[in-house]
C-alpha cells in the first residue's frame, strides 16, 4: 500500500471528509473495459448502495474497493488520503472490511471459533500458550448481542445458523476487529424475504454505530429502505448517483433495468401473451 | 478492536438473559456433537463381543496384546486424523513407516552411524518427505490423494530396490549390535508391567493422543486445522496461513511414520522391505471410524485412537477366538461402512439443519 500526497478533499454532503471515496476510477483487463469513470463515496453513519444488474461491473468494483484488484485510472481515497491497496489485508488494516457472500465462515466450526478465526485471543506462556476460550466465547456473545442476536450456544456450528445470521456473524466480526467501512457483497441475494429483512436490519444497525456501509446488490427493493445514496452501474459505467431524497423507488427500479429496455420487454411480453390466449 | 469491546449496560443485560438459556443445550445434543461418540460405542461393543468369545482376550496379557497392535496403529491414526481434519490425505504414510525403519537400519548397519545420530537423520528425512508431499499438493493444487499415491509407489519401489541392492535380501537386520541400541530401545520399544509386558508404544500412543486433543481444542494451530479443512477460501480471507498449516500437517504425518518405523525396527532388531505397505488404509479407516469426515474440517484425535483400538481389538480378537485371520478384512470393511454412514448423518445435521 502506498500513501500519496493528500489532495485537498472536496466537501461532501455528509459534512467533512468521507470515510471512503473513489473518483473517476476505471479498470481495464487487457482491452476489456470492466469499469469506466465511476465515482462514489460513503461517510460515517451512511449507507451507500451500489446497484446494477449482472455484468454491470459490481464485482470488479467491489474487488477494487476491497484490495483484490487495483484500479487502472482514477483515485481511491480513505479518509481523504489517496491509497492503493495491494491485498485485502492492506484494506483491512485501513479499516475497510469486506464481507464476501459465502466465503466468510467455516460451516462446521463453532460460532466462537469462526468469530475469532485468524485473530484468536491467546493466554498462557511458552508451550502452554493457548486460545483464551472463555474470553472468546464471552466477547462473541456480547458482540452478537449488539447486533440483536441472542447466542444460546457458542459451540453451535455456524452451518446450523440461517443465512442471515451467518451474515451477522461476519458483520459483527468485522466491526469488532476495527472496521470503519463495511463492504457487503450481495448479502441478501441467496436469502428469502424474511432473512433479507434481517440482514437489512443489521445494515441499519451498523450504520447507527457510525460505520460507513457500502451495500452491493442487484435488488432495488432491498437497497431503497436502507440506503442514503444510490449509485447505479450499467455495463461498467456510472448511470447515476442520487441522494435518498432525489429519487423514488420506482425511478430507481426503472434506472436499474435500463428504462427503455424495460419498456421494450414489457411490450414484447404483452405481444407474446396476446398470441397465446390459453397459455399462462 | 477498540471502542467496540466495552459492552454497554443494556448489552450486559441481554447477555445475562442469554446465560440462562445456555442451560437449554441438552446433554444429548452435546454428546451427539462429539465426533468420537460412534467410535466409543463401537469400541465398547467390539470389546464385549470378543471378551465373550475369547477368554484370553479379557486377561491383562490379552489387553497388552491388543493395545500393542492398537498403539502403533493409533499413533499413525491420530496424525492422519489431524491431516484429514485439515482436508488432506496421505496415502504414503504406511510405506513411510517402512522407509524410515529401513533408513534407520541402513544408516546404522551399513553406513556406520551409531543409533541416536541415525534416529535424528531419519526424522529429518521424514520431515523432508512430508514437506515435499505438502509442497507439491499446495503448488499443483492437485488432490493430495493422487500426489501421495505417487509418493506411496515411489517409496514402495525404493524400499524394495534399495534394500535388495544393498543387503541382497528384502530385510535389514542386525540393529541390536549397533552402539546406542540399548538406550534407544529403552525409549522406543521396551516393555513394562511384568509379566503382562505392555509395550512402551502404548504410552507414546496415549501421550500423542492427549497432545493432539489439546492442540485441536485449545491451540491456535488446532483452530486453523479445522478451518483449512472446513473451508480453505474462507480461512484465507480471514488471514489463516493455509499453505503453512497444511504443509506442517504433512510433515507431522511423515514424522509420526518415522517414530513408528523406529519403534518397529528397534523392537525386532530388523525390518522388512515390505513393512507398512497397505497400512495407510487402516490408518484412514481408524480416523474415519473415529469420526473424521473424508471432506475435512471435522473429526477428533480421541476418536481416531478409539478407531485404532477397535481395529487392534478386532485383529487380536479374531486370532484369540480361533478364527481364520483372513476374516479381519471383512470386519474392517463392515466397520468402515458403518462409520461412514453414521458420519454422513452427523455432517448433515451439523451443516444443513436450518438453511
Interface residues (C-beta under 8 A of the other chain):
Chain A: X88 X89 X100 X103 X104 X105 X106 X107 X108 X109 X113 X116 X117 X118 X119 X120 X122 X129 X130 X131 X133 X138 X139 X141 X142 X143 X145 X146 X150 X151 X152 X153 X155 X157 X159 X160 X161 X162 X163 X175 X176 X177 X178
Chain B: X1 X2 X4 X5 X7 X11 X14 X15 X17 X18 X21 X22 X24 X25 X30 X33 X214 X218 X219 X220 X222 X223 X224 X226 X227 X230 X231 X233 X234 X235 X237 X238 X239 X240 X293 X297 X298 X347 X350 X351 X352 X353 X354 X355
